[in-house]
Amino acid sequence: MTCPPVISDTPLEPWEGRAILLVDLDAFFASVEQLDHPAWRGKPVIVGGNADAHGVVSTCSYEARSFGVRSAMAASLARDLCPNAIWTEGHYGRYREVSNAVMAILRDETPHVQQVSIDEAFMDVTPTAVNTEHPVAVASRIQERVAALGVTCSIGVGTCKSVAKVASDMDKPRGLTVVYPGGEAAFMAPLPVRTLSGVGAAAERALVSHGVRTLGDMARADEGLLRKIFGKNAQMMRDRAAGCDAATVEVDDEVKSVSHEVTFARDLDNRADIDAALETLCAKVGRRLRRKGLRGRTVAVKVRYDNRTTRSAQLRLPRPSDDEMAFSPYVLSLVDDLWSPGMKVRLLGVAVSGFAEDGVTQEALFDVDAVSPLENPVDGPLIPDEGKRRSLIAATDALKDKFGEAAVRFGHELRNEGNTTGSSSKNPADYK
């Protein structure tokens, strides 16, 4: 049931039904401290209060855990167990900054993200007709992307929240534990009842006193006993113990737009370069839309000039789209409102929104200065046949999934190669 962090060429078992991930950042506060203080790496680090003033341990590195130090432990005891540890009271603004970067990665993978704490989030990555990617492949990619930030995460993959949560704790740090559909009961049954979220010390004592020691025992326990211990939550706790709870991932930050922007090292001053850059941005946005299973009805362009002023324009598409070959002509048409010969462009951005049902008011994606009516002439896609376009897009997506984003490149992507600052932005907060 445990898979390595990096997916090999061995085919994954087919996945049927829901797929829930629980992403848990490993020893998060301590990991950020070790990231920011290279000399602390490989050494016991404790983030917590003053040992002489009744402080407690917030978290600690795995090096400190090897001495028996644990979260919520009295700082004085932690000091006795690990006298040579490096102590810090913590830098919570910095932790929030790294957490936000991680959560941005998760929301880049799917809009169905429920952040439950600064270092933990559920994700629904159930395969769909639009996005058929295997959940384990998604989890592996998330681990790689998070590791690139300088911290690591452990991920549990299952068909429900309770299984994903338990699985995420099975193999740390940077563990990837997968419970395939149909294996939930066998995975949960032998585990101690205290393993399950919602079973505290008092509930554990009550259960064990009645011979209920494992989650398998709990799934089969007398209904009256469970009601006595858990009250109205008795059935919910039984379902969790059996690995069949129906709780959904409650999205707390709905995706309102998918966007990408880039700043250029040398200002663009001719239309061919601008159009090439916008087509490249459209391709990135289109690929992300498809990976999220989203189609948008509104497109927008953002332009920042050499004098640092910014203007934007947007329009409504004839129908929702995730096909950059279909919506890029509309994006290019917006430039007529924003650029004329002689202007120098420092930054370009493309955004797609309008994921709600028709009739719902769509907020502007940018501070819009101009809105182009659809009756303006717009060139059609280079490949008019939608079936042929979708086949080409599916093929290029598959190649990129297997060999990386640079596996397939078009001429417009090469035109401005090397002319970026590396400061690109995906779905910044002010786009949402």
Secondary structure, DSSP 8 states (H G I E B T S, - for coil): -EE-SS--SS------S--EEEEEETTHHHHHHHHH-GGGTTS-EEEE--TTTT-BEEEE-HHHHTTT--TT-BHHHHHHH-TT-EEE---HHHHHHHHHHHHHHHHHH-S-EEEEETTEEEEE----SS----HHHHHHHHHHHHHTTT--EEEEEESSHHHHHHHHTSSTTT-EEE--TT-HHHHHTTSBGGGSTT--HHHHHHHHHTT--BHHHHHTS-HHHHHHHHGGGHHHHHHHHHT--------SS---EEEEEEEEEEEE-SHHHHHHHHHHHHHHHHHHHHHHT--EEEEEEEEEETTS-EEEEEEEEEEEE--HHHHHHHHHHHHHHH--TT--EEEEEEEEE--S-TTS----SS--SEE--TTS-----SS--HHHHHHHHHHHHHHHHHH-TTSS--HHHHHTTT-EEEEEEES-GGG-
